[in-house]
Amino acid sequence: MMKMMRCERLLWSLPLYVFAFFLLCAGAGSALAEDGDGAYMPSSSSAIVGDWLVQSRDAVIRIEQIGDEYQGYILWQLHDTYGPEDGPKLNGKIVTDRNNPDPALRSQPLTGLRLLKGLHYNASNRKWIGGRVYNSDNGRTYNCLIRLLNSNRLRLRGYIGISLFGGNTVWSRVTMQTPVDGGLPFVMAVPDK
């Protein structure tokens, strides 16, 4: 009887083990597929320097080389002042880093905020690694790495612990300009398809 109960438990837990195995394989496969084999070869370690429109199309991040690392800050954002939907106390005021875990920093404007730090180019795997990215939406900082998909698109991967446990965002290179007739202050390096 005892042998039968162990066997039943094993049979019931087997689907869970199989499911967990497939989840792990799918996650690893997805991460590997996201990473790819790196067919694009950047022209130099400074190939990520420039202005990048974020995937949500509401901000431009300027990546620059500072000493031996690459950093990025918010150069432009679609909404740099609060609107009526944010309430009468905020309406018309400059958007600030109000989710920062440090209360002393919550009044600093988001435009100009440095949110990428510590990236170093690793030529062997053609990535900028060892970075940290700050998410002003939740006030958290994550590990990050960047890979160029081509000369005008990059993929930033933010993660906790190991890069397998994270998410990607794709940014597009832009050229900043003086807005014409209320237009946007940038031109896409390669027009969207």
C-alpha positions as CSV (number, residue, x, y, z in Angstrom):
1,M,0.0,0.0,0.0
2,M,2.8,2.4,0.9
3,K,4.5,1.6,-2.4
4,M,1.3,2.4,-4.3
5,M,0.9,5.8,-2.5
6,R,4.5,6.8,-3.4
7,C,3.8,5.8,-7.0
8,E,0.6,7.8,-7.1
9,R,2.4,10.9,-5.7
10,L,5.2,10.5,-8.3
11,L,2.5,10.2,-11.1
12,W,0.7,13.4,-9.8
13,S,4.0,15.3,-9.5
14,L,5.4,14.2,-12.8
15,P,3.3,16.5,-14.9
16,L,4.4,19.4,-12.6
17,Y,8.1,18.5,-13.2
18,V,7.5,18.2,-16.9
19,F,5.7,21.5,-17.0
20,A,8.5,23.2,-15.0
21,F,11.1,21.7,-17.3
22,F,9.3,23.0,-20.4
23,L,8.9,26.4,-18.8
24,L,12.6,26.5,-18.0
25,C,13.5,25.4,-21.5
26,A,11.1,27.9,-23.1
27,G,12.5,30.7,-20.9
28,A,16.1,29.7,-21.8
29,G,15.2,29.3,-25.4
30,S,13.5,32.7,-25.5
31,A,16.5,34.3,-23.8
32,L,18.8,32.7,-26.3
33,A,16.6,33.6,-29.2
34,E,16.4,37.2,-27.9
35,D,20.2,37.3,-27.6
36,G,20.8,35.7,-31.0
37,D,24.2,34.9,-32.4
38,G,25.1,38.6,-32.7
39,A,25.2,38.7,-36.5
40,Y,25.5,42.6,-36.4
41,M,29.0,43.8,-35.7
42,P,29.2,47.3,-34.3
43,S,31.7,49.6,-36.0
44,S,33.2,50.5,-32.7
45,S,32.7,50.5,-28.9
46,S,31.1,53.9,-29.2
47,A,28.5,52.8,-31.7
48,I,25.7,53.2,-29.1
49,V,26.6,56.9,-28.6
50,G,23.7,59.1,-29.8
51,D,20.1,59.8,-29.3
52,W,17.5,57.0,-29.0
53,L,13.7,57.1,-29.1
54,V,12.3,54.6,-26.6
55,Q,9.9,51.9,-27.7
56,S,6.9,53.8,-26.2
57,R,7.9,56.8,-28.3
58,D,7.5,59.3,-25.5
59,A,11.1,60.0,-24.6
60,V,14.5,60.3,-26.2
61,I,17.6,59.1,-24.3
62,R,21.0,60.4,-25.1
63,I,23.8,57.8,-24.6
64,E,27.3,59.2,-24.2
65,Q,30.7,58.0,-23.2
66,I,31.8,59.3,-19.8
67,G,35.3,58.2,-19.1
68,D,35.5,54.5,-19.8
69,E,31.8,53.8,-19.4
70,Y,28.6,54.6,-21.3
71,Q,25.7,56.5,-19.7
72,G,22.4,57.8,-20.8
73,Y,20.0,60.5,-19.7
74,I,16.5,61.7,-20.7
75,L,17.1,64.4,-23.3
76,W,13.4,64.9,-24.3
77,Q,10.0,63.6,-23.2
78,L,6.7,64.0,-24.8
79,H,5.1,65.3,-21.6
80,D,7.5,67.4,-19.6
81,T,4.8,69.0,-17.6
82,Y,1.9,67.5,-15.7
83,G,-1.6,67.7,-17.2
84,P,-5.1,68.2,-15.8
85,E,-5.4,64.4,-15.4
86,D,-2.6,64.6,-12.7
87,G,-4.7,66.8,-10.5
88,P,-4.9,70.5,-9.9
89,K,-1.9,70.5,-7.5
90,L,0.4,69.2,-10.3
91,N,-1.2,70.6,-13.5
92,G,1.3,72.7,-15.4
93,K,4.3,71.8,-13.2
94,I,7.4,70.2,-14.5
95,V,7.3,66.3,-14.4
96,T,9.6,65.1,-11.5
97,D,11.0,61.9,-10.4
98,R,8.2,61.4,-7.8
99,N,8.7,57.6,-7.5
100,N,12.4,57.9,-6.4
101,P,13.0,55.8,-3.3
102,D,15.0,58.7,-1.9
103,P,12.5,61.4,-0.9
104,A,15.2,64.1,-1.3
105,L,15.3,63.3,-5.1
106,R,11.6,63.2,-5.8
107,S,11.5,66.9,-6.8
108,Q,14.2,66.6,-9.5
109,P,12.9,67.0,-13.1
110,L,12.8,63.9,-15.2
111,T,14.2,65.7,-18.3
112,G,18.0,65.5,-17.8
113,L,17.7,62.6,-15.4
114,R,20.6,60.1,-15.8
115,L,19.0,56.6,-16.0
116,L,21.7,54.5,-17.6
117,K,25.1,54.0,-15.9
118,G,28.1,51.7,-15.9
119,L,27.9,50.2,-19.4
120,H,31.2,48.8,-20.8
121,Y,31.7,47.3,-24.2
122,N,32.5,43.6,-24.3
123,A,34.0,43.0,-27.8
124,S,33.9,39.2,-27.5
125,N,30.1,39.1,-27.4
126,R,29.4,42.5,-29.0
127,K,27.4,43.8,-26.0
128,W,27.5,46.7,-23.6
129,I,27.4,45.0,-20.2
130,G,27.6,45.7,-16.5
131,G,25.1,48.6,-16.6
132,R,22.3,49.7,-14.4
133,V,19.1,51.2,-15.6
134,Y,16.7,53.3,-13.5
135,N,13.0,53.0,-14.1
136,S,11.3,56.3,-13.1
137,D,7.9,54.6,-13.4
138,N,8.5,52.5,-10.3
139,G,11.7,54.0,-8.7
140,R,13.6,50.8,-9.2
141,T,17.1,50.2,-10.6
142,Y,17.9,47.0,-12.6
143,N,21.0,45.4,-14.1
144,C,21.1,46.0,-17.9
145,L,23.0,45.2,-21.1
146,I,22.6,46.6,-24.6
147,R,23.1,45.0,-27.9
148,L,22.9,46.8,-31.3
149,L,20.5,45.0,-33.7
150,N,21.8,47.2,-36.5
151,S,23.3,50.7,-36.6
152,N,20.0,52.3,-35.9
153,R,18.2,50.0,-33.4
154,L,19.3,48.7,-30.0
155,R,17.9,46.2,-27.6
156,L,18.2,47.1,-23.9
157,R,17.6,44.1,-21.5
158,G,16.8,45.0,-17.9
159,Y,17.0,42.2,-15.4
160,I,17.4,41.2,-11.8
161,G,20.2,38.8,-10.9
162,I,20.8,37.0,-14.2
163,S,19.8,38.2,-17.7
164,L,17.5,35.2,-18.1
165,F,15.0,36.9,-15.7
166,G,14.3,40.2,-17.4
167,G,12.7,42.0,-20.2
168,N,13.7,43.7,-23.4
169,T,12.9,47.1,-25.0
170,V,14.0,48.2,-28.5
171,W,15.0,51.8,-29.1
172,S,15.5,53.6,-32.5
173,R,18.2,56.1,-33.3
174,V,17.0,59.6,-34.0
175,T,18.5,63.0,-34.9
176,M,17.4,65.9,-32.8
177,Q,16.2,69.1,-34.6
178,T,14.3,72.3,-34.0
179,P,10.6,71.4,-34.1
180,V,8.6,72.9,-37.0
181,D,5.0,73.9,-36.5
182,G,4.5,72.0,-33.3
183,G,6.1,68.9,-34.7
184,L,8.4,66.5,-32.9
185,P,12.0,67.6,-32.1
186,F,13.6,64.6,-33.8
187,V,13.8,62.7,-37.1
188,M,14.0,58.9,-37.2
189,A,17.4,57.7,-38.6
190,V,15.5,55.1,-40.5
191,P,11.7,55.7,-41.1
192,D,9.3,53.2,-39.6
193,K,8.0,50.6,-42.0
